[in-house]
Amino acid sequence: MNYSKDIERCIEYIEENIKENLTAGQIAAVAGYSPYHFCRLFSLCREMSVMEYVRSRKLSLAAVDLFRGRSVTDIALDYGFETHGGFTKAFRKAYGYPPSQYAARMAGYLQDVPKFEIGGYIMNPVMVSKPAFKVAGYGIETNVAGGNYTKDIASFWIHYEGENLESKMYDILNPPRHGEVGLCVPSFDSGNATYLLGVIVDDLSKVTPDMLTAEVPEAEYAVFTTPPVDTSGVSKQEDFVQVIKSTWKYIFEEWFKDSGYVYDEGKLNFEFYDERCHSRVDTVMEIYIPVRVRAEK
């Protein structure tokens, strides 16, 4: 049995019928499996239930429609939500804001302002405390002093010309949730840094010899979401790279000045990529900056 192809065929069916009131039984029938077997298989392969996937795709496409100026009520009905309130609750859970506030937060960045303008309301970070966690994945060693060091992990994957390490990483490590962490771990005695793109794991028992690992300490973070860019086109990833670079520049040149915080140099910053950064018109990612309150002089 080619389970991977069967799952992909079902995903194509979901995409083609995303506005219908789909059921797990309907989707399972496309692959010729019983609902029980299919739901178990889908969860193992995609790390979420099939109906969670359907809802995630509906909300993702609904977010795109918000940018096109459609009303929240029309979008809710179009994607099969029974009520405006039900859609709003689901959207808030997925994106952190109700639909109207999300649209206002992102407004203008795709049409009305220069492509890489950084700042304003959208760049107000969310402050979070995060416990220590482990990361495993793939990367490179880079020299900071030589000028090759970059926090832009997107460029590493765009220019990589080998096997699909991202899929390999998920297959081997089977992390508890989807999402990639990008971070540079400095080696203070040599001037080098480990440049790593990995996933968060509970332990390192599944790590293979060709992988890199890191332990990220507990910290208080200022979490920035990059302004949305359209990466749905074939050659649009370079735009995403540029906006990530511009956001890093804004954080250290503009935000810190009046923030009341200083960079916590004993901790690690990192980038987080999830389903919001995969070929969408509103592609975004998050930058986690470890901070501590600036001491009074």
C-alpha positions as CSV (number, residue, x, y, z in Angstrom):
1,M,0.0,0.0,0.0
2,N,1.3,3.5,-0.9
3,Y,-0.2,5.3,2.1
4,S,1.6,8.6,1.3
5,K,-0.1,8.8,-2.1
6,D,-3.4,7.8,-0.6
7,I,-3.2,10.6,1.9
8,E,-2.1,13.1,-0.8
9,R,-5.1,12.1,-2.9
10,C,-7.4,12.7,0.0
11,I,-5.8,16.1,0.6
12,E,-6.4,17.0,-3.0
13,Y,-10.1,16.0,-2.5
14,I,-10.3,18.2,0.6
15,E,-8.9,21.2,-1.4
16,E,-11.3,20.7,-4.2
17,N,-14.3,20.5,-1.9
18,I,-13.1,22.7,1.0
19,K,-16.3,24.7,1.0
20,E,-18.5,21.6,1.4
21,N,-19.6,20.1,4.7
22,L,-17.0,17.3,4.6
23,T,-17.0,14.3,6.9
24,A,-14.2,11.9,7.8
25,G,-16.3,9.1,6.2
26,Q,-16.5,11.0,2.8
27,I,-12.8,11.6,2.8
28,A,-11.9,8.0,3.8
29,A,-14.0,6.7,0.9
30,V,-11.7,8.5,-1.5
31,A,-8.8,6.3,-0.4
32,G,-11.0,3.2,0.0
33,Y,-10.4,2.8,3.7
34,S,-12.8,2.4,6.6
35,P,-13.2,5.7,8.5
36,Y,-11.5,4.2,11.6
37,H,-8.4,3.0,9.7
38,F,-8.2,6.2,7.6
39,C,-8.5,8.6,10.6
40,R,-5.8,6.7,12.5
41,L,-3.5,6.7,9.4
42,F,-4.1,10.4,8.7
43,S,-3.3,11.3,12.3
44,L,-0.1,9.3,12.2
45,C,1.0,10.8,8.9
46,R,-0.1,14.4,9.4
47,E,0.1,14.7,13.2
48,M,-3.4,16.0,13.5
49,S,-6.9,14.5,12.9
50,V,-8.4,14.7,9.4
51,M,-11.1,17.0,10.6
52,E,-8.6,19.3,12.4
53,Y,-6.8,19.5,9.1
54,V,-10.1,20.4,7.3
55,R,-10.8,23.1,9.8
56,S,-7.3,24.4,9.6
57,R,-7.5,24.7,5.8
58,K,-10.9,26.4,6.0
59,L,-9.5,29.0,8.4
60,S,-6.4,29.5,6.3
61,L,-8.4,30.2,3.2
62,A,-10.8,32.4,5.2
63,A,-7.9,34.5,6.3
64,V,-7.0,35.1,2.6
65,D,-10.6,36.1,1.9
66,L,-10.4,38.7,4.7
67,F,-7.6,40.4,2.8
68,R,-9.9,40.6,-0.2
69,G,-12.4,42.6,1.8
70,R,-15.2,40.0,2.1
71,S,-17.5,40.3,5.1
72,V,-17.0,38.0,8.1
73,T,-20.5,36.7,7.8
74,D,-20.2,35.8,4.1
75,I,-16.9,34.0,4.8
76,A,-18.3,32.1,7.7
77,L,-21.2,30.8,5.7
78,D,-19.1,30.1,2.6
79,Y,-16.8,27.8,4.6
80,G,-19.6,25.9,6.3
81,F,-19.6,27.5,9.8
82,E,-23.1,27.5,11.2
83,T,-22.9,30.9,12.9
84,H,-20.8,34.0,12.8
85,G,-19.9,33.4,16.4
86,G,-18.7,29.9,15.8
87,F,-16.5,31.1,13.0
88,T,-15.1,33.9,15.1
89,K,-14.3,31.6,18.0
90,A,-12.5,29.1,15.8
91,F,-10.6,31.9,14.0
92,R,-9.5,33.5,17.3
93,K,-8.3,30.1,18.6
94,A,-6.2,29.6,15.4
95,Y,-4.8,33.1,14.9
96,G,-5.0,34.8,18.3
97,Y,-7.4,37.5,17.1
98,P,-11.0,37.7,16.0
99,P,-11.4,38.0,12.2
100,S,-12.0,41.8,12.1
101,Q,-9.1,42.6,14.4
102,Y,-6.8,40.2,12.4
103,A,-7.7,41.9,9.2
104,A,-7.1,45.4,10.7
105,R,-3.8,44.3,12.2
106,M,-2.6,43.1,8.7
107,A,-4.4,45.8,6.7
108,G,-2.4,47.5,4.0
109,Y,0.7,45.4,4.1
110,L,-0.2,43.6,0.9
111,Q,-1.4,46.5,-1.2
112,D,-1.1,49.9,0.3
113,V,2.4,50.4,1.7
114,P,5.9,49.8,0.5
115,K,6.7,46.1,0.3
116,F,9.1,45.9,3.2
117,E,8.0,48.8,5.4
118,I,8.5,47.7,9.0
119,G,7.0,49.2,12.1
120,G,3.7,50.5,13.4
121,Y,1.0,48.5,15.3
122,I,1.9,45.2,13.6
123,M,5.4,45.2,15.1
124,N,4.2,45.5,18.7
125,P,5.5,42.2,20.2
126,V,3.6,39.8,22.5
127,M,5.5,39.1,25.7
128,V,5.7,35.4,26.7
129,S,7.5,33.2,29.2
130,K,8.7,29.9,27.7
131,P,10.2,27.0,29.6
132,A,13.3,25.3,28.4
133,F,13.0,23.0,25.4
134,K,15.1,20.7,23.1
135,V,15.5,21.1,19.3
136,A,16.8,18.6,16.9
137,G,17.3,18.9,13.1
138,Y,19.8,19.8,10.4
139,G,22.0,22.8,9.8
140,I,25.5,24.1,9.2
141,E,28.5,25.5,11.0
142,T,29.1,29.1,10.2
143,N,31.8,31.7,11.1
144,V,30.4,34.8,12.8
145,A,33.6,36.9,12.3
146,G,33.9,36.0,8.7
147,G,30.6,37.7,7.8
148,N,28.8,34.6,6.7
149,Y,26.7,34.4,9.8
150,T,22.9,35.1,9.3
151,K,19.8,34.7,11.3
152,D,17.8,34.3,8.1
153,I,17.2,30.5,8.2
154,A,14.9,30.9,5.2
155,S,17.9,31.5,3.0
156,F,19.5,28.3,4.1
157,W,16.6,26.2,2.9
158,I,16.0,28.2,-0.3
159,H,19.5,27.6,-1.5
160,Y,19.9,24.1,-0.2
161,E,20.4,21.7,-3.1
162,G,20.1,18.3,-1.5
163,E,17.4,15.9,-0.3
164,N,14.3,17.2,1.4
165,L,15.7,17.4,4.9
166,E,12.5,18.9,6.3
167,S,10.4,15.8,5.4
168,K,13.2,13.5,6.6
169,M,13.4,15.3,9.9
170,Y,9.6,14.9,10.6
171,D,9.7,11.2,9.5
172,I,12.6,10.4,11.9
173,L,11.8,12.6,14.9
174,N,8.0,12.5,14.8
175,P,7.7,15.7,17.0
176,P,4.6,16.3,19.1
177,R,3.6,19.3,17.1
178,H,4.2,20.8,13.7
179,G,6.5,23.8,13.4
180,E,10.2,24.5,12.7
181,V,12.6,26.4,15.0
182,G,15.5,28.2,13.5
183,L,18.3,29.3,15.7
184,C,22.0,30.0,15.9
185,V,23.9,28.7,18.8
186,P,27.2,30.6,19.3
187,S,30.5,29.0,20.3
188,F,32.1,31.8,22.2
189,D,35.6,30.5,22.2
190,S,35.9,30.0,18.4
191,G,33.8,32.7,16.8
192,N,31.7,30.0,15.1
193,A,28.0,29.3,15.4
194,T,25.8,26.3,14.9
195,Y,23.0,27.3,12.4
196,L,20.2,24.9,13.0
197,L,16.7,24.4,11.7
198,G,14.9,21.7,13.7
199,V,11.7,20.7,15.5
200,I,10.9,20.7,19.2
201,V,11.2,17.3,20.7
202,D,10.5,15.8,24.2
203,D,13.9,14.0,24.2
204,L,16.8,13.3,22.0
205,S,16.3,9.5,21.8
206,K,15.4,9.5,18.0
207,V,18.3,11.8,16.9
208,T,20.5,10.3,14.2
209,P,24.3,11.0,13.9
210,D,23.9,13.4,11.0
211,M,21.6,15.7,13.0
212,L,22.4,18.7,15.2
213,T,20.8,19.4,18.6
214,A,20.4,22.3,20.9
215,E,18.8,23.0,24.3
216,V,17.1,26.3,24.5
217,P,17.0,27.7,28.1
218,E,13.9,29.1,29.9
219,A,13.5,32.8,29.0
220,E,11.1,35.7,28.8
221,Y,10.6,36.6,25.1
222,A,9.3,39.5,23.0
223,V,7.6,37.7,20.1
224,F,7.4,39.5,16.8
225,T,5.2,38.4,13.9
226,T,6.7,39.5,10.5
227,P,4.5,41.6,8.2
228,P,2.6,39.4,5.7
229,V,4.0,38.9,2.2
230,D,2.6,36.9,-0.7
231,T,4.7,33.8,-1.3
232,S,2.1,32.0,-3.4
233,G,4.1,32.6,-6.6
234,V,7.0,30.5,-7.8
235,S,9.7,33.1,-7.2
236,K,8.2,34.9,-4.2
237,Q,10.3,33.3,-1.4
238,E,13.0,35.9,-1.8
239,D,10.4,38.5,-0.6
240,F,9.9,36.5,2.5
241,V,13.7,36.4,3.1
242,Q,13.8,40.2,2.7
243,V,11.0,40.9,5.1
244,I,12.6,38.6,7.8
245,K,15.9,40.5,7.5
246,S,14.0,43.8,7.7
247,T,12.2,42.7,10.8
248,W,15.4,41.7,12.6
249,K,16.9,45.1,11.6
250,Y,13.8,46.9,13.0
251,I,13.9,45.0,16.3
252,F,17.5,45.9,17.1
253,E,17.7,49.4,15.6
254,E,14.2,50.7,16.5
255,W,12.2,48.7,18.9
256,F,14.7,48.2,21.7
257,K,15.4,52.0,22.0
258,D,12.1,52.8,23.7
259,S,10.9,49.4,24.8
260,G,12.1,49.4,28.4
261,Y,13.9,46.1,27.7
262,V,17.4,44.9,26.9
263,Y,18.5,41.8,25.1
264,D,19.2,38.9,27.4
265,E,22.5,37.8,26.1
266,G,22.6,34.7,28.2
267,K,19.7,33.2,26.3
268,L,19.0,32.3,22.7
269,N,16.8,34.0,20.1
270,F,15.0,31.9,17.5
271,E,12.6,31.9,14.6
272,F,9.4,29.8,14.5
273,Y,7.8,28.6,11.3
274,D,4.4,26.9,11.1
275,E,1.6,26.4,8.6
276,R,1.3,30.2,8.2
277,C,4.6,30.3,6.1
278,H,3.7,27.8,3.4
279,S,2.9,29.5,0.0
280,R,0.2,31.8,1.2
281,V,-0.8,35.4,0.3
282,D,-0.4,36.3,3.9
283,T,2.8,34.4,4.8
284,V,4.2,35.3,8.2
285,M,6.6,33.8,10.8
286,E,7.6,34.6,14.4
287,I,10.8,35.9,15.9
288,Y,11.4,35.2,19.6
289,I,13.8,37.7,21.3
290,P,14.9,36.9,24.8
291,V,14.6,40.1,27.0
292,R,14.9,41.4,30.5
293,V,13.7,44.6,32.0
294,R,16.2,47.4,31.6
295,A,17.7,48.4,34.9
296,E,17.0,51.9,36.1
297,K,20.1,54.2,36.1
